Amino acid sequence: MSNSSALPSWDVLTKHNVFPVANHDEVARLNFLTHLNVHLSSQILPGVKTAYETQVKPEIVAETGEEPSSRHQVRQHMLNNGYFQMWSALRRNTMEMRHQAARAQVLGQIENIVDKVDKACHNDANLQLDDNVVVPPNVAMVDIHCQPGCYYQEYFENDVTVAASYDLGLFVTTAGLLGALSDGGGQGIANWLKTQHPDFKPKRILDIGCTVGHNALPLAEHFPDAQVIAVDVARPSLRYAHARAKSLGLNNIQFVQANAEDLSQYADGSFDLITTSMFLHELSHQAMPKILKNINRLLADGGLNLHLEQPQYAGMDVYQQFIRDWDTYFNNEPYWGPMHELDLKQVFADCGFDPQDMFDVGVVSKVDEKIFGKPKSEGEDYGRSPVWNALGLWKGKNAKISEKVA
Ligand SMILES: C[S@@+](CC[C@H](N)C(=O)[O-])C[C@H]1O[C@@H](n2cnc3c(N)ncnc32)[C@H](O)[C@@H]1O
C-alpha cells in the first residue's frame, strides 16, 4: 500500500491507566486496518470520482438531459456502479473490522480494566451518575457508526467495553491525526482561544456529549482554574472517562450523567463556555432544538458557545455531497446527512440565539509531535493538521468580530 510506511503505529498512543494493552498481533492488526483505511481513501476513492465523471454522470445526463441535481440522484445511480460498490464494501468492512478488533482486544482484559475503573470511580464526587437518566432514542435506537452497543450498553455490572473499545479503535479511522490522546478537536479549541482570545478566562465550562472526554480534557488542562462539567447519557463512557481523566492528572473536571435535552439542574447563565465536539451530527431533528434551547438558557451573557463539526453541505457540488453522505447510508449514521444539510444558523436563530452573535471559524488541531516527530522546518505540519469547522457565538456581543483561524 502506497506511503503507508509514513503512518504512525498504533502503539505511539499515550497509555493512560485504563487504556487497553495490546500484544504484538493486536498492534499488527490495528496497524493493518489503519493502513487499509488510508489506502482506501488515498488510492481507491479517487477512482470512485473517475467512475462518476466518466460513467455515471454521462448516464444521468443521457437519461434526463440535465446535469445531476442532487446527492440523492447521484447515490441512486452510483449504487449500480461496480467500482463504487467495491470501495463502499471495503470501507464498511474496515469499520466493522475496527470494532471487532477493538472489542476482542478489550474483552480479553475486561476484568482488569473494570477493576481499575471501579477503583477510580469509588466515592469520587467528580463522577455523578443518575440511574433515572433515560438514554434518548437518537442514541438508543442505533449502533452509531457500526459500534456494537453504541456508547452506552453494559452487558454486565460496571461493564466499560464500549468505552475502552472506542478509545483504542478511533486511531484506526483517524490514523493518528487526532493526536496521542485522540484529543485534536479539544486541543484545537484550546489553541484557538489561547491565540485569538487570550483574555477570555471562563470560570465554568460545559462540554455536552463528552463520551470518554477526549475533547473536554484539553479545556480542563488549558483552564486549570475553571470548573469543567462534561455531560453524557452513556454511563460506561462516563465511568471510563472519569478514570481516564484521573489517571491523566486532571481533577477540575466532573463527569455527569445527564440528558442534554433536560439540564434543569443547572441555573440560567451558569456557564461562560459551552462546547460540543462532533456531537450535533448524532442528534435527531427532535433532539437538536431542545438541546440548543438549553444551551441558550445556560450560557452567560458574553459567554462563548462553540460546536466542532465537519463542514455543512451548502456550497458543495453534488458529487462531494454524495461522497460525504456515505456515512448516512452505509455507516449507521442516520443523522449525518439530515444535520449537514441544515441551515444551522437558522436553526440556532429559531432556538432563540441572535444571528448577529454567530460566526464560523476553522479551528486547527496541532500535529502531535509524540506521533509524527518534530517538524523539520518552522511551520511544517506535514500537511496533516486537520481543520475543524466551528460554528460559534458570543452571546449578546453582536460578534461582528472577524474570527481568525488558529
Ligand atoms: C460522537 S460522540 C461525541 C464525541 C465527544 N464529544 C468527543 O469529544 O470525543 C456523541 C456523544 O453524545 C452523546 N449524546 C447523544 N445525545 C445526547 C443527549 N441528549 N444528552 C447527552 N449526551 C448525548 C452520546 O452518548 C455520545 O457519547
The ligand as an SDF file (V2000), in Angstrom:
LIG
                    3D

 27 29  0  0  0  0  0  0  0  0999 V2000
  -19.7880   11.4700   18.6340 C   0  0  0  0  0  0  0  0  0  0  0  0
  -19.9740   11.3230   20.3140 S   0  0  0  0  0  0  0  0  0  0  0  0
  -19.1650   12.8210   20.8170 C   0  0  0  0  0  0  0  0  0  0  0  0
  -17.6710   12.7110   20.9110 C   0  0  0  0  0  0  0  0  0  0  0  0
  -17.0860   13.5350   22.0210 C   0  0  0  0  0  0  0  0  0  0  0  0
  -17.6450   14.8540   22.0920 N   0  0  0  0  0  0  0  0  0  0  0  0
  -15.5730   13.6180   21.9470 C   0  0  0  0  0  0  0  0  0  0  0  0
  -15.0720   14.7270   22.0550 O   0  0  0  0  0  0  0  0  0  0  0  0
  -14.8930   12.6050   21.7960 O   0  0  0  0  0  0  0  0  0  0  0  0
  -21.6530   11.7280   20.7360 C   0  0  0  0  0  0  0  0  0  0  0  0
  -21.9380   11.5650   22.2290 C   0  0  0  0  0  0  0  0  0  0  0  0
  -23.1300   12.3000   22.5240 O   0  0  0  0  0  0  0  0  0  0  0  0
  -23.8670   11.5900   23.4850 C   0  0  0  0  0  0  0  0  0  0  0  0
  -25.2520   12.0740   23.4280 N   0  0  0  0  0  0  0  0  0  0  0  0
  -26.1160   11.9720   22.4110 C   0  0  0  0  0  0  0  0  0  0  0  0
  -27.3100   12.5510   22.7330 N   0  0  0  0  0  0  0  0  0  0  0  0
  -27.1630   13.0500   23.9900 C   0  0  0  0  0  0  0  0  0  0  0  0
  -28.0130   13.7580   24.8690 C   0  0  0  0  0  0  0  0  0  0  0  0
  -29.2720   14.0560   24.5440 N   0  0  0  0  0  0  0  0  0  0  0  0
  -27.5250   14.1190   26.0650 N   0  0  0  0  0  0  0  0  0  0  0  0
  -26.2560   13.8230   26.4320 C   0  0  0  0  0  0  0  0  0  0  0  0
  -25.4060   13.1370   25.6450 N   0  0  0  0  0  0  0  0  0  0  0  0
  -25.8500   12.7480   24.4330 C   0  0  0  0  0  0  0  0  0  0  0  0
  -23.6660   10.1250   23.1000 C   0  0  0  0  0  0  0  0  0  0  0  0
  -23.9330    9.2670   24.1800 O   0  0  0  0  0  0  0  0  0  0  0  0
  -22.1980   10.1320   22.6800 C   0  0  0  0  0  0  0  0  0  0  0  0
  -21.3750    9.8100   23.7510 O   0  0  0  0  0  0  0  0  0  0  0  0
  1  2  1  0
  2  3  1  0
  2 10  1  0
  3  4  1  0
  4  5  1  0
  5  6  1  0
  5  7  1  0
  7  8  2  0
  7  9  1  0
 10 11  1  0
 11 12  1  0
 11 26  1  0
 12 13  1  0
 13 14  1  0
 13 24  1  0
 14 15  1  0
 14 23  1  0
 15 16  2  0
 16 17  1  0
 17 18  1  0
 17 23  2  0
 18 19  1  0
 18 20  2  0
 20 21  1  0
 21 22  2  0
 22 23  1  0
 24 25  1  0
 24 26  1  0
 26 27  1  0
M  CHG  2   2   1   9  -1
M  END
$$$$
